[in-house]
Amino acid sequence: MSARRLDSLAVRIAVMDRSQLVQTLRDLKCPFEVDFSDEFLQSISIERLRHILMAATLHVINADGAGEPSSVHVTPL
């Protein structure tokens, strides 16, 4: 993934509110189970939630092998 695309992804995640972060995390098609409870996702800081979404998204991109977020849909507001 290019630095420009990585920066773009980070900016899109940074402007999301909690509900958007949770919904995007729930909708992410991960090759692993994302089984955080609603209580947990509501209790952690928004910064930590952003970190979790960024890490999961990067993992999905890496698992695709393409190095680009073609199957990852993190849309801006």
C-alpha positions as CSV (number, residue, x, y, z in Angstrom):
1,M,0.0,0.0,0.0
2,S,1.4,3.4,-0.9
3,A,2.0,6.0,1.7
4,R,-0.6,8.2,0.0
5,R,-3.3,5.5,0.3
6,L,-2.3,4.7,3.9
7,D,-2.6,8.4,4.8
8,S,-5.9,8.6,3.0
9,L,-7.2,5.6,5.0
10,A,-6.0,7.1,8.2
11,V,-7.7,10.4,7.5
12,R,-11.0,8.7,6.7
13,I,-10.9,6.7,9.9
14,A,-9.8,9.8,11.9
15,V,-13.0,11.8,11.0
16,M,-15.4,9.0,11.9
17,D,-17.5,9.2,15.0
18,R,-18.0,6.2,17.3
19,S,-21.1,4.8,15.6
20,Q,-19.4,5.0,12.2
21,L,-16.3,3.2,13.5
22,V,-18.3,0.4,15.1
23,Q,-20.5,0.0,12.0
24,T,-17.4,-0.1,9.7
25,L,-15.7,-2.6,11.9
26,R,-18.8,-4.8,11.9
27,D,-19.1,-4.6,8.1
28,L,-15.4,-5.3,7.5
29,K,-14.9,-8.7,5.8
30,C,-12.0,-10.0,7.8
31,P,-10.4,-13.4,7.3
32,F,-10.7,-13.7,11.1
33,E,-13.5,-13.3,13.6
34,V,-14.1,-9.9,14.9
35,D,-16.2,-10.6,18.0
36,F,-16.0,-7.5,20.2
37,S,-19.1,-7.1,22.3
38,D,-21.1,-3.9,21.9
39,E,-20.4,-3.1,25.6
40,F,-16.7,-3.3,25.0
41,L,-16.8,-1.1,21.8
42,Q,-18.8,1.5,23.7
43,S,-16.5,1.4,26.7
44,I,-13.1,1.9,25.0
45,S,-11.8,5.3,24.0
46,I,-12.5,6.5,20.5
47,E,-8.8,6.6,19.8
48,R,-8.5,2.9,20.7
49,L,-11.5,2.1,18.6
50,R,-9.8,3.9,15.6
51,H,-6.7,2.0,16.2
52,I,-8.6,-1.4,16.2
53,L,-10.3,-0.4,12.9
54,M,-7.1,0.7,11.3
55,A,-5.3,-2.5,12.3
56,A,-8.1,-4.7,11.1
57,T,-8.3,-2.8,7.8
58,L,-4.6,-3.1,7.2
59,H,-4.7,-6.8,8.0
60,V,-7.5,-7.3,5.5
61,I,-5.6,-5.3,2.9
62,N,-2.5,-7.4,3.6
63,A,-4.4,-10.7,3.5
64,D,-5.8,-9.7,0.0
65,G,-2.2,-9.7,-1.2
66,A,-2.8,-6.7,-3.4
67,G,-1.5,-4.2,-1.0
68,E,-4.4,-1.9,-1.9
69,P,-7.8,-1.5,-0.2
70,S,-9.8,-2.8,-3.1
71,S,-12.1,-4.9,-1.0
72,V,-12.0,-2.6,2.0
73,H,-14.7,0.1,2.0
74,V,-14.0,2.8,4.5
75,T,-15.9,5.7,3.2
76,P,-15.6,9.3,4.3
77,L,-18.5,11.2,5.9
